[in-house]
Amino acid sequence: MLIKYKKNFEKIAMGLLSFMPNEKDIKKLQATMKMYETDESSQLFLWKDEDIKGLIGISVLNENEIEILHVSVNPSFRHQGVGKSMVSAIRNQFPDKKLVPNELTAAFLEKCEADHPTT
């Protein structure tokens, strides 16, 4: 289930974000967390079953598009559909908006789109 990020999940979120190739540096990671906490157009969500297994970060670009900024899954839960479930949940939460990738999420989002083509 997708849950909205709260400050008490900060360490877990930072740990998951650190699996992203461009988020290895602690200063960059802290800046990314600050962006999600202060930029009203950006939102961070965690995926939780029994445990928090992943996160997905988005930015509302305009009334028609949402950019997928980050998708990260705990290595223990990879290849179990967690990432695709998060993308699907975002798609369901924002049904009138097109999901667009950034450089880092393009390949993964392309895989998700192949499984669930949009009209």
C-alpha positions as a Markdown table, in Angstrom:
| # | Residue | x | y | z |
|---|---|---|---|---|
| 1 | Met | 0.0 | 0.0 | 0.0 |
| 2 | Leu | 1.2 | 3.5 | -0.9 |
| 3 | Ile | 1.6 | 5.8 | 2.1 |
| 4 | Lys | 2.6 | 9.5 | 2.0 |
| 5 | Tyr | 6.0 | 10.3 | 3.4 |
| 6 | Lys | 6.2 | 11.7 | 6.9 |
| 7 | Lys | 9.2 | 13.1 | 8.7 |
| 8 | Asn | 9.4 | 10.1 | 11.1 |
| 9 | Phe | 10.2 | 7.9 | 8.0 |
| 10 | Glu | 13.2 | 10.1 | 7.1 |
| 11 | Lys | 15.9 | 7.5 | 7.8 |
| 12 | Ile | 14.1 | 4.7 | 6.0 |
| 13 | Ala | 13.4 | 7.0 | 3.0 |
| 14 | Met | 17.0 | 8.2 | 2.9 |
| 15 | Gly | 18.2 | 4.6 | 3.0 |
| 16 | Leu | 15.9 | 3.7 | 0.1 |
| 17 | Leu | 16.9 | 6.8 | -1.9 |
| 18 | Ser | 20.5 | 5.9 | -1.4 |
| 19 | Phe | 20.0 | 2.9 | -3.7 |
| 20 | Met | 19.4 | 5.4 | -6.6 |
| 21 | Pro | 22.6 | 5.9 | -8.6 |
| 22 | Asn | 22.6 | 9.7 | -8.3 |
| 23 | Glu | 21.8 | 9.7 | -4.5 |
| 24 | Lys | 25.0 | 8.2 | -3.2 |
| 25 | Asp | 26.5 | 11.4 | -1.8 |
| 26 | Ile | 25.1 | 12.4 | 1.6 |
| 27 | Lys | 24.8 | 16.1 | 0.7 |
| 28 | Lys | 22.9 | 15.2 | -2.4 |
| 29 | Leu | 20.6 | 12.9 | -0.5 |
| 30 | Gln | 19.9 | 15.5 | 2.2 |
| 31 | Ala | 19.1 | 18.1 | -0.6 |
| 32 | Thr | 16.7 | 15.6 | -2.2 |
| 33 | Met | 14.9 | 15.0 | 1.1 |
| 34 | Lys | 14.7 | 18.7 | 1.7 |
| 35 | Met | 13.2 | 19.1 | -1.8 |
| 36 | Tyr | 10.5 | 16.6 | -1.0 |
| 37 | Glu | 9.8 | 18.2 | 2.4 |
| 38 | Thr | 9.6 | 21.8 | 1.1 |
| 39 | Asp | 8.6 | 21.7 | -2.6 |
| 40 | Glu | 4.8 | 21.6 | -2.8 |
| 41 | Ser | 4.8 | 20.1 | -6.3 |
| 42 | Ser | 7.0 | 17.2 | -5.2 |
| 43 | Gln | 5.7 | 14.2 | -3.2 |
| 44 | Leu | 7.4 | 11.2 | -1.8 |
| 45 | Phe | 5.5 | 7.9 | -1.1 |
| 46 | Leu | 6.6 | 4.7 | 0.6 |
| 47 | Trp | 5.3 | 1.3 | -0.2 |
| 48 | Lys | 4.4 | -0.7 | 2.8 |
| 49 | Asp | 3.1 | -4.2 | 3.3 |
| 50 | Glu | 4.3 | -5.6 | 6.6 |
| 51 | Asp | 7.6 | -3.7 | 6.0 |
| 52 | Ile | 8.5 | -0.6 | 4.1 |
| 53 | Lys | 9.7 | -2.1 | 0.8 |
| 54 | Gly | 10.3 | 0.8 | -1.5 |
| 55 | Leu | 9.6 | 4.4 | -2.3 |
| 56 | Ile | 8.5 | 6.5 | -5.3 |
| 57 | Gly | 9.0 | 10.2 | -5.7 |
| 58 | Ile | 7.0 | 12.4 | -8.0 |
| 59 | Ser | 6.7 | 16.0 | -9.2 |
| 60 | Val | 3.4 | 17.4 | -10.5 |
| 61 | Leu | 4.6 | 19.2 | -13.7 |
| 62 | Asn | 1.3 | 20.6 | -14.8 |
| 63 | Glu | -2.4 | 19.7 | -14.8 |
| 64 | Asn | -1.7 | 16.9 | -17.3 |
| 65 | Glu | 1.6 | 15.4 | -16.3 |
| 66 | Ile | 3.5 | 13.9 | -13.3 |
| 67 | Glu | 7.2 | 13.2 | -13.5 |
| 68 | Ile | 8.5 | 10.1 | -11.8 |
| 69 | Leu | 11.7 | 11.3 | -10.1 |
| 70 | His | 12.7 | 8.3 | -8.0 |
| 71 | Val | 11.7 | 4.6 | -7.8 |
| 72 | Ser | 13.7 | 2.6 | -5.3 |
| 73 | Val | 13.1 | -0.9 | -3.8 |
| 74 | Asn | 14.9 | -2.5 | -0.9 |
| 75 | Pro | 17.2 | -5.1 | -2.5 |
| 76 | Ser | 15.6 | -7.8 | -0.3 |
| 77 | Phe | 12.3 | -7.2 | -2.1 |
| 78 | Arg | 13.4 | -6.7 | -5.7 |
| 79 | His | 12.0 | -8.7 | -8.6 |
| 80 | Gln | 8.7 | -9.2 | -6.6 |
| 81 | Gly | 6.7 | -6.5 | -8.5 |
| 82 | Val | 7.1 | -3.8 | -5.8 |
| 83 | Gly | 8.3 | -1.1 | -8.2 |
| 84 | Lys | 5.5 | -1.9 | -10.7 |
| 85 | Ser | 3.0 | -1.9 | -7.9 |
| 86 | Met | 4.1 | 1.6 | -6.8 |
| 87 | Val | 3.9 | 3.0 | -10.4 |
| 88 | Ser | 0.4 | 1.4 | -10.7 |
| 89 | Ala | -0.7 | 2.9 | -7.4 |
| 90 | Ile | 0.5 | 6.4 | -8.6 |
| 91 | Arg | -1.3 | 5.9 | -11.9 |
| 92 | Asn | -4.5 | 5.0 | -9.9 |
| 93 | Gln | -4.1 | 8.0 | -7.5 |
| 94 | Phe | -3.7 | 10.4 | -10.4 |
| 95 | Pro | -5.8 | 8.8 | -13.2 |
| 96 | Asp | -6.1 | 12.0 | -15.3 |
| 97 | Lys | -2.4 | 12.6 | -15.4 |
| 98 | Lys | 0.2 | 11.1 | -17.8 |
| 99 | Leu | 3.3 | 9.7 | -16.0 |
| 100 | Val | 6.6 | 10.9 | -17.5 |
| 101 | Pro | 10.0 | 9.7 | -16.5 |
| 102 | Asn | 13.2 | 11.5 | -15.9 |
| 103 | Glu | 16.6 | 10.2 | -17.0 |
| 104 | Leu | 16.9 | 7.8 | -14.1 |
| 105 | Thr | 13.4 | 6.4 | -14.2 |
| 106 | Ala | 12.9 | 6.2 | -17.9 |
| 107 | Ala | 14.0 | 2.5 | -18.4 |
| 108 | Phe | 11.9 | 1.3 | -15.5 |
| 109 | Leu | 8.8 | 3.3 | -16.4 |
| 110 | Glu | 9.1 | 2.0 | -20.0 |
| 111 | Lys | 9.0 | -1.5 | -18.6 |
| 112 | Cys | 5.9 | -0.7 | -16.6 |
| 113 | Glu | 4.2 | 1.0 | -19.6 |
| 114 | Ala | 4.9 | -2.2 | -21.7 |
| 115 | Asp | 3.0 | -4.2 | -19.1 |
| 116 | His | 0.2 | -1.6 | -18.7 |
| 117 | Pro | -0.1 | 0.5 | -21.9 |
| 118 | Thr | -2.0 | 3.8 | -21.6 |
| 119 | Thr | -4.4 | 5.0 | -24.2 |
